[in-house]
Amino acid sequence: MIAFNAYGQSEMSSVGNGGIMVYVPDAPVNLQNNPLVTSDSVIEFTWEDGASDGDQPLLDYRVIYDETTGNFVTLVEGLASRVYTSDIALLQG
């Protein structure tokens, strides 16, 4: 790593001198509806973790959806499992 300011750049830091690299996890994959549970009033879907957890344990998940307007709505936060089941109300248009 090198630091920069108005006067120039620092020497390169040595490898392993205490710096911690932070990575966000990959997005979940294989989102699937569970047809054995899903009906006109209940929905259930599952997913798998992405390839990388960012070198830290995953803590929880947030389920969001797009209202098809670019507006994202949060359904649940702090979900510890890779399964989401909820009562739903279908909108008739």
C-alpha positions in Angstrom: 0.0 0.0 0.0 1.2 3.5 -0.8 -0.1 6.8 0.8 -0.3 10.0 -1.3 -0.6 13.6 -0.4 0.2 17.0 -2.0 4.0 16.4 -1.6 4.2 13.0 -3.2 3.9 9.3 -2.2 5.2 7.2 0.7 7.3 4.2 0.5 5.4 0.9 -0.2 4.3 -0.8 3.0 5.7 -4.2 3.7 3.5 -7.2 3.4 1.8 -8.4 6.6 2.6 -5.4 8.8 -0.9 -5.4 10.4 -3.0 -4.0 7.6 -6.5 -5.7 7.3 -8.1 -6.0 3.9 -11.9 -5.7 4.0 -14.0 -7.4 1.4 -17.8 -7.5 1.1 -19.4 -10.9 0.5 -20.6 -12.0 -3.0 -24.3 -11.7 -3.6 -26.4 -14.8 -2.8 -27.0 -17.2 -5.8 -29.5 -19.8 -6.9 -32.6 -18.0 -5.6 -35.4 -20.5 -5.9 -39.1 -20.6 -5.2 -40.3 -23.6 -3.1 -43.4 -24.8 -5.0 -44.3 -27.2 -2.2 -45.0 -24.2 0.1 -45.8 -21.3 -2.2 -49.5 -20.7 -2.8 -51.8 -17.7 -3.4 -51.3 -16.6 0.2 -47.8 -17.8 1.1 -44.4 -17.6 -0.6 -41.2 -19.3 0.3 -37.8 -19.1 -1.4 -34.3 -20.2 -0.7 -30.8 -19.3 -1.8 -27.2 -20.2 -1.4 -24.3 -18.1 -0.4 -22.1 -16.5 -3.1 -18.6 -17.9 -3.8 -16.9 -15.6 -1.3 -17.9 -14.5 2.2 -15.3 -11.7 2.1 -13.1 -13.6 4.6 -15.6 -13.0 7.4 -18.5 -15.1 8.6 -21.9 -14.0 7.2 -24.0 -12.5 9.9 -27.5 -12.3 8.3 -29.5 -11.4 5.2 -31.8 -8.7 4.0 -34.6 -9.5 1.6 -35.6 -6.7 -0.7 -37.7 -6.5 -3.9 -38.1 -4.0 -6.7 -41.5 -2.6 -7.2 -40.7 -2.5 -10.9 -40.3 1.3 -10.6 -36.6 1.2 -9.4 -37.9 1.6 -5.8 -36.6 -1.2 -3.6 -38.6 -2.2 -0.6 -37.1 -4.2 2.4 -39.2 -7.2 3.4 -37.1 -8.4 6.3 -33.7 -7.6 7.8 -31.5 -9.6 10.1 -32.7 -13.0 8.6 -30.3 -15.6 9.9 -31.3 -18.5 7.7 -31.2 -19.0 3.9 -35.0 -19.5 3.8 -37.7 -16.8 3.6 -41.3 -17.6 4.1 -44.0 -15.0 4.3 -47.8 -14.5 4.0 -48.5 -12.4 0.9 -51.3 -10.4 -0.5 -51.6 -10.6 -4.3 -52.5 -7.4 -6.0 -55.1 -7.5 -8.7 -54.6 -5.0 -11.5 
